[in-house]
Amino acid sequence: MSENQKFQLGTIGALTLSVVSSVSIVICNKALITTLAFTFATTLTSWHLLVTFCSLHVALWMKLFEHKPFDARAVMGFGILNGISIGLLNLSLGFNSVGFYQMTKLAIIPCTVLLETLFFRKKFSRNIQLSLGILLLGVGIATVTDLQLNFLGSILSLLAIVTTCIAQIMTNTIQKKFKVSSTQLLYQSCPYQALTLFIIGPFLDGLLTNQNVFAFKYTPQVLFFIVLSCMISVSVNFSTFMVIGKTSPVTYQVLGHLKTCLVLAFGYILLRDPFSWRNILGILIAVVGMVLYSYCSVLENQQQKASEVSVQLPQAKESESDVLISMDNGSGRLSDGGVPKSPPVWKSDKDLQA
């Protein structure tokens, strides 16, 4: 199996793991928050990250991956920024309507495209832009209901969009710049993310729910779902870093909107949530946009690789000819079979005159 085939299989595996684990944790957390009234989302996320770090530490002890230290300041800044973005997203949901929160999530894709275009000179073709537009239209139809604006909620949403975009771009950039795997980056950044959310989590949850997370009555059923949610979160966090590292932040956001549509569908089928023809139409349009985006991305990647190969071949031939010329100008010449001949033996002046 070639390296390209292995990379494609790894990417498909990462995408599949991300979808399955994310949909599973949403269903689990919905039961925990809606049915059991455990509404402390930020604190729960800090527990997720703590369990993820402990799991990775065990994997490191079992030598399932190699610890690769690199720039400590970059890891610390990335981990703190990731934790802050999670907290801001939760605040955005708390201070805005559900419809405006969905608009906030939709705005992450165009913001990411804008940042990558401005600062990384990345170009997005018209086909990619069109497919992203169709996807966003479908998700908007399926999820956005009401748009109740308020000043504080708008500021929080704007900060959540910017920090989330930067954190996801950093995930991709750090992995490529320092040549670390998703597991290595997640292992080193987890403590900073968890510590950030440990500090701000109880405060944010108390602000949003008017309840104290430490005064909550933890029944065996609540503890079971918390443990289950933490276990699933290991796959969610791991697959997130894998997807962004193997693809791009924009692809990860596209995948996130696909997961939103799947959650809506599962909610209707399994939990009998209210559903309308508008939801169905939006999901279908979003799926069309996602398929178009996937097709255009694969096609452009193949064209880019083909162009890189076509550029490398003449360079390789040119460098090979340069080597032959340099050898020909040296002390020995190449024979027809590629074996250097012995240098010529010069005659004396008398012999030359004769």
N, C-alpha and C positions, 0 to 999 in steps of 0.2 A: 504493500500500500504506500502510495506516494505521500510526501509531506502535505501537499495541497488537499488530498483526500482526507488525511488525518485532521487537518485544520477545519475542513468543512464538517466532518462528523463531530468534532469538539464543539463547534459553533451551534450545530443543531441540538446537541445534547444540552448545552448551556441554556439555549432558548426554551427547550422543553422543560428542563428543571425549573427555570424561572417562572414559567406559566403555571405549572402544576403546583409548585410550592406557594406561589403568591395567591392563587385562587383558594388553596386549602387554608392558608392563614387568615384570609379575609372571612371565610365562613366560620372559622374557629373564633376569631375575635368578635364577629358579629353576635355569635351566641354568648360570648363572655360579656360584651357591653350591653346588648339589648335585653337578653334574657336574664342574666345574672347581675345586671346593674353595676358592673365593674367598669367605670368610665374613665379610668386614669391611663390614657393612651400614651402619654410621653414617658411616664414612669415605667409602663409595661415595655416600651421600646428600649429603655436603658437595661432592663432585665434581659431582653432579647440579645443585646450586644454583649452583656456579661457572659451569658451562656455560650454564645458564639465564640468568644475569646477562650473560655475554658475548654470547649470542644477542640479548637485549633491547637491549644497547648497540649492536649492529650495526643492529637495527631502528630504534632512535632516530636513529642516524646517517643511515639511509635515509629518515628522516622518516615512518615508518609509524605512529608515535604521538607525542604531545606530552608532554614532560617537565613535570610539574606539582609543584613542591616544596610541601610543607606541613609541619605540625608535626613537627620532627625528633625530638623526644623520643618522640612516639607511634610513629613508624616504628621507632626504635631499640628501644624496649621490645617492640613487636610482633615484630620480627625475632628478637630474643634469645629471647623466650618461645616462638616457633615452633620455633627450633632446640632448645631445652631439651625441649619436648614430644616431638620426634622421638627424642631421645636417651633419654628416660624410657620411651617405648614399646619401644625396642630392649632396654633393660635389663629391662623387664617380661617380654619374651619370653625373655630369657636366664635369668632367675631363677625363672620359673614354668613350669608345664607348658603344652602347647599349648592344652589345654582351658580352663585358667584365663585364658590370654592372650585367647582368644576371648570369654570372659565379660567381660574388661576392655573389649574393643572394643564389646561389646553394651551395656555400662553407659554409654557415652558419650551415647547418645540420651536416656535418661531424665535424665541429669545436665544435658544441654543444655536440655531442656524445663524442668527445675527452675530453673536459673539465669535463663533468659529470663522465666519466670513471676515470680520473686522480684524481679529487678532491673530488668526492662524492662516489667513488667506485661503481658506478652503472654499472650493467652488461646488455649488449644487446646481445640477442641470435643471432645465425646464420640466422634464419628466418627473424628476424627484420632487420638485416644488409643487407640481400639479397633483401628484399622488398624496403628498402631505396635506394639501388643501382639501382634497376629497375626504381623507381620513379625519381631519379636524372637523369638517362639516358634519360627518356622520356621528362622531362622538358628541358634538354639540347638540345635535337633534335628539340623540338618545338620552343625554344626561342633564343638560341645562334646562332648568324649569323656570325659576324666578331669579331676577337680578336685583337684589336689594342692596344698594350702595350705601356705604358710610365711610367717613374719612379715615378713621383708625383702621378699619378692616381693609381698606384699599392700600394703605401704607404697609400693613403687615403682609398683604398678598404680594405687593411689589418686592418687598425684601425677601419673601419666600421664593419667588421666581428667580431672582438674581442669584441668591446663595445656592439654590438647588442646581441651577445651570452651571455655575462655576465649580461646584463640588463634583458634578458628573463629568465635566470636561477635565478636571484635575485627575479623576480616576483613570481616564484613558491616557492622559499625558504622562502621568507618573509611571504607569506600568511600562510605557514604551521608552521613556527617557532613561529610567534606571534599570530597565530590562528585568523587572520583577514580575512574578506571576500574581494572579488575582488572590491566591491564598496567602502569599507572602505579604502583600499590601494590606489585606484585611486583617491579618494577624497583628501587624504592627500598628494599625490605626484604630483597631477596636477599643483598646483601653482609653484613648483620648475621647472617642465618641461616647463610650459608656460613662466616663467621668463627667463629661459635659452635661449629659442628660440626667445623670444622678443628681447633679447640683440644681439644674433648672426644672427637672421633671415635677417634683412635688409642688413647687411654687406655681408652675403653669397649670397643672391639673387642679390645684386648689382655686386658682383664678377663674378657670373655665367651668368648674363643677360646683364650687362652694362646698366642697367636701375635703376631708383629710384622708389621704391614701393610707396613712398609718392607723387610722381609727376605723377602717373598713372591716367588716366581719368576714373573715376568710373561712368559708365553709369548705368541706372536702370537695364539693363539686366545683367551686371556684378555683381551688388549688389545682385540681385536675386539668381544667381548661387553661390555666396559666402555664402549667408545666408543658402541656401539649403545644400551646402557642410558642413557647420558648424553643421547643425542639424543632418545630417547623421553621422557625426564624433562622436557624443555622443554615438551612438550604436556601432560604430567601436571600440572606446576606451574601452567601457564597456565590449563588447564581447571578446576583446583581453585579458583583465585581467581575465575574467571568464574562457576562454579556457585554458590559461596557468595554472591557479590555480587548475582547475578540472582535467587536463590531465598532460601534460609535455611540456617543451619548444620544444622538438623534434616533438611532435604531432602538436603543433602550426605551426611549419615550414612546415610540411607536408601539413597542411591545407592551408598555404600560397601559396604553389605551385599548389594546386588544384585551388585556386582562380585565379592564373595566367593563368591556362589553360582555366578556365571559361571566364575570361576577353578576351582572344584571340578569343574564340568561339563567345561571344557576339559581339565583335568588327567586326567579319566577317558577322554575321547575321544581326545586327542592323545598323552598321556604314559602312558596305561594305569595310572593310579594306582588303588589299591584303592577300591572303591565298594560301597555297600550300599543296601538298600532304605530304611534310615533316612536316608541322605544324600538320596535321591530325594524321600522324603516331606517332609523339611525344606525342600528347595529349592522344592517345589511350594507349601507353606504360605507360605514367604517371598515368593514371587512374588504369591500372592493378597493378602498384606498390602501389598506394594508397589503393586499395581494399585489397591487400595482407598484407600491413602494419596494416590496421584496423583489419583484421581477426586475425593476429598473436598477436596483442596487446590485443584484447579481450580474446583470448584463454589463453594467458599467465597470464592475470589478474585473470581469473577464476581459473587457476591452483594454482596461488599464494594464493588466498583466501581460496581455499580448503585445501592447505597445512597448512595455518595458523590455520584454524579450527581444523584440525587433531592434531596439536600440542597443541592447547589450551584445548581440551577435556581431555587428560590424566592429564594435569596440574590441571584442575578444579577438577577431581576426586581425585587426590592426595591431594589437599588442603582440600577437603571435608573429606577425611579419617583422615587427620591430626587433623582437628577440633574435629572429633568424639573421637579420641584417647586422645586428651587433655582434653575433657570433662569427659572421662572415668577415667582418672587419677586424676581428681579434687575431689571436695567434694561430687559430686553427680554422679550417673550412669544413663545411658539412659535405660529406659525400652523398651520393644518391640515396643510400640507405639510411642516412641520418647519423652516421658515425663520423666523428671528426677525423679528418686526415691529419697526418703528421706535418709539421711546418716544413716548407721547402729548405733544402740545404744549399746555401749559396756557394758558388765556385770562386776560386781565387781569380785575381785579375789576369793571370796568365791563361787560365782556362777560358776565360771569357774572350780574351783576344784571339785565342786559337779557334 
